[in-house]
Amino acid sequence: MTRTLACATSARTIERFDPAVRRRGPRSGRLSSADARDMVRVREARRAFRDFYAQCFWYLDPDLRVTLRDVPEIVRGLRRNGGRKGFLAAARLCR
């Protein structure tokens, strides 16, 4: 099967004719690498909060929705009261 493209002058026109062509740049829908790293840190902090709640975070609300602002507090609690496993989890969050 052969595809013929009309004479196109912009990436948007090419995309309309050939969906295999992908856009790049700020409107492409991709996250920047910094945003992706932050999302991974928050996901790992939520997992650590859930796993070490009784040992390290008993004074916090158990239904706390951990955000990027809470990561330093999670790291501090893991280092203080988490033992070796908590210390290693804090090290992963600080990468």
ROLOZA-507345 format. One record per residue: residue in three letters; residue number from 0; y, z negated, x negated of N, C-alpha, C in turn. Coordinates in steps of 0.2 Angstrom, whole numbers, always signed. Layout:
BEGIN
<site r="ALA" k="NUM" n_py="Y" n_pz="Z" n_px="X" ca_py="Y" ca_pz="Z" ca_px="X" c_py="Y" c_pz="Z" c_px="X"/>
...
% end
This chain:
BEGIN
<site r="MET" k="0" n_py="-6" n_pz="+0" n_px="-4" ca_py="+0" ca_pz="+0" ca_px="+0" c_py="+6" c_pz="+0" c_px="-4"/>
<site r="THR" k="1" n_py="+10" n_pz="+5" n_px="-3" ca_py="+17" ca_pz="+5" ca_px="-7" c_py="+22" c_pz="+3" c_px="-3"/>
<site r="ARG" k="2" n_py="+27" n_pz="+0" n_px="-7" ca_py="+33" ca_pz="-3" ca_px="-3" c_py="+39" c_pz="+1" c_px="-6"/>
<site r="THR" k="3" n_py="+43" n_pz="+3" n_px="-2" ca_py="+49" ca_pz="+7" ca_px="-4" c_py="+55" c_pz="+3" c_px="-2"/>
<site r="LEU" k="4" n_py="+59" n_pz="+2" n_px="-7" ca_py="+65" ca_pz="-2" ca_px="-5" c_py="+71" c_pz="+2" c_px="-5"/>
<site r="ALA" k="5" n_py="+75" n_pz="+1" n_px="+0" ca_py="+82" ca_pz="+4" ca_px="+1" c_py="+86" c_pz="+2" c_px="-5"/>
<site r="CYS" k="6" n_py="+91" n_pz="+6" n_px="-6" ca_py="+96" ca_pz="+5" ca_px="-12" c_py="+99" c_pz="-2" c_px="-10"/>
<site r="ALA" k="7" n_py="+98" n_pz="-7" n_px="-13" ca_py="+101" ca_pz="-13" ca_px="-12" c_py="+106" c_pz="-15" c_px="-17"/>
<site r="THR" k="8" n_py="+111" n_pz="-19" n_px="-15" ca_py="+117" ca_pz="-21" ca_px="-19" c_py="+117" c_pz="-28" c_px="-20"/>
<site r="SER" k="9" n_py="+114" n_pz="-32" n_px="-16" ca_py="+114" ca_pz="-39" ca_px="-17" c_py="+107" c_pz="-42" c_px="-17"/>
<site r="ALA" k="10" n_py="+106" n_pz="-48" n_px="-19" ca_py="+100" ca_pz="-52" ca_px="-19" c_py="+98" c_pz="-53" c_px="-12"/>
<site r="ARG" k="11" n_py="+102" n_pz="-54" n_px="-7" ca_py="+101" ca_pz="-56" ca_px="+0" c_py="+98" c_pz="-49" c_px="+3"/>
<site r="THR" k="12" n_py="+101" n_pz="-44" n_px="+1" ca_py="+98" ca_pz="-38" ca_px="+4" c_py="+91" c_pz="-36" c_px="+2"/>
<site r="ILE" k="13" n_py="+90" n_pz="-37" n_px="-5" ca_py="+83" ca_pz="-36" ca_px="-8" c_py="+78" c_pz="-41" c_px="-4"/>
<site r="GLU" k="14" n_py="+81" n_pz="-47" n_px="-3" ca_py="+76" ca_pz="-52" ca_px="+0" c_py="+74" c_pz="-50" c_px="+7"/>
<site r="ARG" k="15" n_py="+79" n_pz="-47" n_px="+10" ca_py="+77" ca_pz="-45" ca_px="+17" c_py="+72" c_pz="-39" c_px="+17"/>
<site r="PHE" k="16" n_py="+72" n_pz="-35" n_px="+12" ca_py="+67" ca_pz="-30" ca_px="+11" c_py="+60" c_pz="-32" c_px="+8"/>
<site r="ASP" k="17" n_py="+61" n_pz="-36" n_px="+3" ca_py="+55" ca_pz="-39" ca_px="-1" c_py="+55" c_pz="-46" c_px="-1"/>
<site r="PRO" k="18" n_py="+51" n_pz="-49" n_px="+3" ca_py="+51" ca_pz="-57" ca_px="+4" c_py="+48" c_pz="-60" c_px="-3"/>
<site r="ALA" k="19" n_py="+45" n_pz="-56" n_px="-7" ca_py="+42" ca_pz="-59" ca_px="-13" c_py="+48" c_pz="-61" c_px="-18"/>
<site r="VAL" k="20" n_py="+54" n_pz="-58" n_px="-17" ca_py="+59" ca_pz="-60" ca_px="-22" c_py="+62" c_pz="-66" c_px="-20"/>
<site r="ARG" k="21" n_py="+63" n_pz="-71" n_px="-24" ca_py="+65" ca_pz="-78" ca_px="-23" c_py="+72" c_pz="-79" c_px="-25"/>
<site r="ARG" k="22" n_py="+76" n_pz="-82" n_px="-21" ca_py="+83" ca_pz="-83" ca_px="-24" c_py="+83" c_pz="-89" c_px="-28"/>
<site r="ARG" k="23" n_py="+88" n_pz="-90" n_px="-33" ca_py="+89" ca_pz="-95" ca_px="-37" c_py="+96" c_pz="-98" c_px="-36"/>
<site r="GLY" k="24" n_py="+97" n_pz="-104" n_px="-39" ca_py="+104" ca_pz="-107" ca_px="-38" c_py="+104" c_pz="-112" c_px="-33"/>
<site r="PRO" k="25" n_py="+111" n_pz="-114" n_px="-32" ca_py="+112" ca_pz="-120" ca_px="-28" c_py="+109" c_pz="-119" c_px="-20"/>
<site r="ARG" k="26" n_py="+109" n_pz="-113" n_px="-18" ca_py="+107" ca_pz="-112" ca_px="-11" c_py="+100" c_pz="-111" c_px="-10"/>
<site r="SER" k="27" n_py="+96" n_pz="-111" n_px="-16" ca_py="+89" ca_pz="-109" ca_px="-16" c_py="+84" c_pz="-115" c_px="-12"/>
<site r="GLY" k="28" n_py="+87" n_pz="-121" n_px="-11" ca_py="+83" ca_pz="-126" ca_px="-8" c_py="+79" c_pz="-130" c_px="-12"/>
<site r="ARG" k="29" n_py="+80" n_pz="-129" n_px="-19" ca_py="+76" ca_pz="-133" ca_px="-24" c_py="+81" c_pz="-139" c_px="-26"/>
<site r="LEU" k="30" n_py="+77" n_pz="-144" n_px="-28" ca_py="+81" ca_pz="-150" ca_px="-30" c_py="+82" c_pz="-150" c_px="-38"/>
<site r="SER" k="31" n_py="+88" n_pz="-153" n_px="-40" ca_py="+89" ca_pz="-153" ca_px="-47" c_py="+84" c_pz="-157" c_px="-50"/>
<site r="SER" k="32" n_py="+83" n_pz="-157" n_px="-57" ca_py="+78" ca_pz="-161" ca_px="-60" c_py="+80" c_pz="-169" c_px="-60"/>
<site r="ALA" k="33" n_py="+86" n_pz="-170" n_px="-60" ca_py="+88" ca_pz="-177" ca_px="-59" c_py="+87" c_pz="-180" c_px="-52"/>
<site r="ASP" k="34" n_py="+88" n_pz="-176" n_px="-47" ca_py="+86" ca_pz="-178" ca_px="-40" c_py="+79" c_pz="-179" c_px="-40"/>
<site r="ALA" k="35" n_py="+75" n_pz="-175" n_px="-43" ca_py="+67" ca_pz="-175" ca_px="-42" c_py="+65" c_pz="-182" c_px="-46"/>
<site r="ARG" k="36" n_py="+68" n_pz="-183" n_px="-52" ca_py="+66" ca_pz="-189" ca_px="-55" c_py="+68" c_pz="-195" c_px="-51"/>
<site r="ASP" k="37" n_py="+74" n_pz="-195" n_px="-48" ca_py="+76" ca_pz="-201" ca_px="-44" c_py="+71" c_pz="-202" c_px="-38"/>
<site r="MET" k="38" n_py="+69" n_pz="-197" n_px="-35" ca_py="+64" ca_pz="-197" ca_px="-30" c_py="+57" c_pz="-200" c_px="-32"/>
<site r="VAL" k="39" n_py="+55" n_pz="-198" n_px="-38" ca_py="+49" ca_pz="-201" ca_px="-41" c_py="+50" c_pz="-208" c_px="-42"/>
<site r="ARG" k="40" n_py="+55" n_pz="-210" n_px="-45" ca_py="+57" ca_pz="-217" ca_px="-46" c_py="+57" c_pz="-222" c_px="-40"/>
<site r="VAL" k="41" n_py="+60" n_pz="-219" n_px="-35" ca_py="+60" ca_pz="-223" ca_px="-28" c_py="+53" c_pz="-223" c_px="-25"/>
<site r="ARG" k="42" n_py="+49" n_pz="-218" n_px="-26" ca_py="+42" ca_pz="-218" ca_px="-23" c_py="+38" c_pz="-223" c_px="-27"/>
<site r="GLU" k="43" n_py="+39" n_pz="-224" n_px="-34" ca_py="+35" ca_pz="-228" ca_px="-38" c_py="+37" c_pz="-235" c_px="-37"/>
<site r="ALA" k="44" n_py="+44" n_pz="-236" n_px="-36" ca_py="+47" ca_pz="-243" ca_px="-34" c_py="+44" c_pz="-246" c_px="-27"/>
<site r="ARG" k="45" n_py="+44" n_pz="-241" n_px="-22" ca_py="+41" ca_pz="-243" ca_px="-16" c_py="+34" c_pz="-245" c_px="-17"/>
<site r="ARG" k="46" n_py="+30" n_pz="-242" n_px="-20" ca_py="+23" ca_pz="-243" ca_px="-21" c_py="+22" c_pz="-250" c_px="-25"/>
<site r="ALA" k="47" n_py="+26" n_pz="-251" n_px="-30" ca_py="+26" ca_pz="-258" ca_px="-34" c_py="+28" c_pz="-263" c_px="-29"/>
<site r="PHE" k="48" n_py="+33" n_pz="-262" n_px="-25" ca_py="+36" ca_pz="-267" ca_px="-21" c_py="+30" c_pz="-269" c_px="-16"/>
<site r="ARG" k="49" n_py="+27" n_pz="-265" n_px="-14" ca_py="+21" ca_pz="-266" ca_px="-9" c_py="+15" c_pz="-270" c_px="-12"/>
<site r="ASP" k="50" n_py="+14" n_pz="-267" n_px="-18" ca_py="+8" ca_pz="-270" ca_px="-22" c_py="+9" c_pz="-277" c_px="-25"/>
<site r="PHE" k="51" n_py="+15" n_pz="-278" n_px="-27" ca_py="+17" ca_pz="-285" ca_px="-30" c_py="+21" c_pz="-289" c_px="-26"/>
<site r="TYR" k="52" n_py="+21" n_pz="-288" n_px="-19" ca_py="+26" ca_pz="-292" ca_px="-15" c_py="+25" c_pz="-299" c_px="-15"/>
<site r="ALA" k="53" n_py="+18" n_pz="-301" n_px="-14" ca_py="+17" ca_pz="-309" ca_px="-14" c_py="+18" c_pz="-312" c_px="-20"/>
<site r="GLN" k="54" n_py="+17" n_pz="-308" n_px="-26" ca_py="+18" ca_pz="-311" ca_px="-32" c_py="+25" c_pz="-311" c_px="-35"/>
<site r="CYS" k="55" n_py="+29" n_pz="-306" n_px="-33" ca_py="+36" ca_pz="-305" ca_px="-36" c_py="+42" c_pz="-305" c_px="-31"/>
<site r="PHE" k="56" n_py="+41" n_pz="-303" n_px="-25" ca_py="+46" ca_pz="-302" ca_px="-21" c_py="+46" c_pz="-305" c_px="-14"/>
<site r="TRP" k="57" n_py="+42" n_pz="-311" n_px="-15" ca_py="+41" ca_pz="-315" ca_px="-9" c_py="+48" c_pz="-317" c_px="-5"/>
<site r="TYR" k="58" n_py="+53" n_pz="-317" n_px="-9" ca_py="+60" ca_pz="-320" ca_px="-6" c_py="+64" c_pz="-314" c_px="-3"/>
<site r="LEU" k="59" n_py="+61" n_pz="-308" n_px="-3" ca_py="+64" ca_pz="-302" ca_px="+0" c_py="+61" c_pz="-300" c_px="+7"/>
<site r="ASP" k="60" n_py="+64" n_pz="-297" n_px="+11" ca_py="+62" ca_pz="-295" ca_px="+17" c_py="+55" c_pz="-290" c_px="+16"/>
<site r="PRO" k="61" n_py="+50" n_pz="-292" n_px="+19" ca_py="+44" ca_pz="-288" ca_px="+18" c_py="+45" c_pz="-280" c_px="+21"/>
<site r="ASP" k="62" n_py="+49" n_pz="-279" n_px="+25" ca_py="+50" ca_pz="-273" ca_px="+28" c_py="+56" c_pz="-269" c_px="+25"/>
<site r="LEU" k="63" n_py="+58" n_pz="-271" n_px="+19" ca_py="+64" ca_pz="-268" ca_px="+15" c_py="+62" c_pz="-261" c_px="+13"/>
<site r="ARG" k="64" n_py="+67" n_pz="-257" n_px="+15" ca_py="+66" ca_pz="-250" ca_px="+13" c_py="+69" c_pz="-249" c_px="+6"/>
<site r="VAL" k="65" n_py="+65" n_pz="-248" n_px="+1" ca_py="+68" ca_pz="-248" ca_px="-6" c_py="+71" c_pz="-241" c_px="-7"/>
<site r="THR" k="66" n_py="+77" n_pz="-242" n_px="-9" ca_py="+81" ca_pz="-236" ca_px="-11" c_py="+83" c_pz="-236" c_px="-19"/>
<site r="LEU" k="67" n_py="+86" n_pz="-231" n_px="-21" ca_py="+88" ca_pz="-230" ca_px="-28" c_py="+92" c_pz="-236" c_px="-30"/>
<site r="ARG" k="68" n_py="+96" n_pz="-239" n_px="-26" ca_py="+100" ca_pz="-245" ca_px="-28" c_py="+96" c_pz="-251" c_px="-29"/>
<site r="ASP" k="69" n_py="+90" n_pz="-251" n_px="-26" ca_py="+85" ca_pz="-257" ca_px="-27" c_py="+81" c_pz="-257" c_px="-33"/>
<site r="VAL" k="70" n_py="+80" n_pz="-251" n_px="-36" ca_py="+76" ca_pz="-250" ca_px="-42" c_py="+77" c_pz="-255" c_px="-47"/>
<site r="PRO" k="71" n_py="+83" n_pz="-257" n_px="-49" ca_py="+84" ca_pz="-262" ca_px="-55" c_py="+82" c_pz="-269" c_px="-53"/>
<site r="GLU" k="72" n_py="+83" n_pz="-271" n_px="-46" ca_py="+80" ca_pz="-277" ca_px="-44" c_py="+72" c_pz="-277" c_px="-44"/>
<site r="ILE" k="73" n_py="+69" n_pz="-272" n_px="-42" ca_py="+62" ca_pz="-271" ca_px="-43" c_py="+60" c_pz="-272" c_px="-50"/>
<site r="VAL" k="74" n_py="+63" n_pz="-269" n_px="-54" ca_py="+61" ca_pz="-269" ca_px="-61" c_py="+62" c_pz="-276" c_px="-64"/>
<site r="ARG" k="75" n_py="+67" n_pz="-279" n_px="-62" ca_py="+68" ca_pz="-286" ca_px="-65" c_py="+63" c_pz="-291" c_px="-62"/>
<site r="GLY" k="76" n_py="+61" n_pz="-290" n_px="-56" ca_py="+56" ca_pz="-295" ca_px="-53" c_py="+49" c_pz="-293" c_px="-56"/>
<site r="LEU" k="77" n_py="+48" n_pz="-287" n_px="-57" ca_py="+41" ca_pz="-285" ca_px="-60" c_py="+41" c_pz="-288" c_px="-67"/>
<site r="ARG" k="78" n_py="+46" n_pz="-288" n_px="-71" ca_py="+46" ca_pz="-290" ca_px="-78" c_py="+46" c_pz="-298" c_px="-78"/>
<site r="ARG" k="79" n_py="+49" n_pz="-301" n_px="-73" ca_py="+49" ca_pz="-308" ca_px="-73" c_py="+42" c_pz="-311" c_px="-71"/>
<site r="ASN" k="80" n_py="+40" n_pz="-309" n_px="-65" ca_py="+34" ca_pz="-312" ca_px="-62" c_py="+28" c_pz="-308" c_px="-61"/>
<site r="GLY" k="81" n_py="+28" n_pz="-302" n_px="-64" ca_py="+22" ca_pz="-297" ca_px="-62" c_py="+16" c_pz="-297" c_px="-67"/>
<site r="GLY" k="82" n_py="+17" n_pz="-302" n_px="-72" ca_py="+12" ca_pz="-302" ca_px="-77" c_py="+11" c_pz="-295" c_px="-81"/>
<site r="ARG" k="83" n_py="+6" n_pz="-294" n_px="-84" ca_py="+5" ca_pz="-288" ca_px="-88" c_py="+5" c_pz="-281" c_px="-84"/>
<site r="LYS" k="84" n_py="+2" n_pz="-281" n_px="-78" ca_py="+2" ca_pz="-276" ca_px="-74" c_py="+9" c_pz="-274" c_px="-71"/>
<site r="GLY" k="85" n_py="+13" n_pz="-279" n_px="-69" ca_py="+20" ca_pz="-279" ca_px="-67" c_py="+24" c_pz="-276" c_px="-73"/>
<site r="PHE" k="86" n_py="+23" n_pz="-279" n_px="-79" ca_py="+27" ca_pz="-276" ca_px="-84" c_py="+26" c_pz="-269" c_px="-86"/>
<site r="LEU" k="87" n_py="+20" n_pz="-267" n_px="-85" ca_py="+18" ca_pz="-260" ca_px="-86" c_py="+21" c_pz="-255" c_px="-81"/>
<site r="ALA" k="88" n_py="+21" n_pz="-258" n_px="-75" ca_py="+24" ca_pz="-254" ca_px="-69" c_py="+32" c_pz="-254" c_px="-70"/>
<site r="ALA" k="89" n_py="+35" n_pz="-259" n_px="-72" ca_py="+42" ca_pz="-259" ca_px="-74" c_py="+44" c_pz="-254" c_px="-79"/>
<site r="ALA" k="90" n_py="+39" n_pz="-253" n_px="-84" ca_py="+40" ca_pz="-249" ca_px="-89" c_py="+40" c_pz="-241" c_px="-87"/>
<site r="ARG" k="91" n_py="+36" n_pz="-240" n_px="-82" ca_py="+35" ca_pz="-233" ca_px="-79" c_py="+41" c_pz="-232" c_px="-75"/>
<site r="LEU" k="92" n_py="+44" n_pz="-237" n_px="-72" ca_py="+50" ca_pz="-236" ca_px="-68" c_py="+56" c_pz="-235" c_px="-72"/>
<site r="CYS" k="93" n_py="+56" n_pz="-237" n_px="-78" ca_py="+62" ca_pz="-237" ca_px="-83" c_py="+62" c_pz="-230" c_px="-87"/>
<site r="ARG" k="94" n_py="+57" n_pz="-226" n_px="-86" ca_py="+57" ca_pz="-220" ca_px="-90" c_py="+62" c_pz="-215" c_px="-89"/>
% end
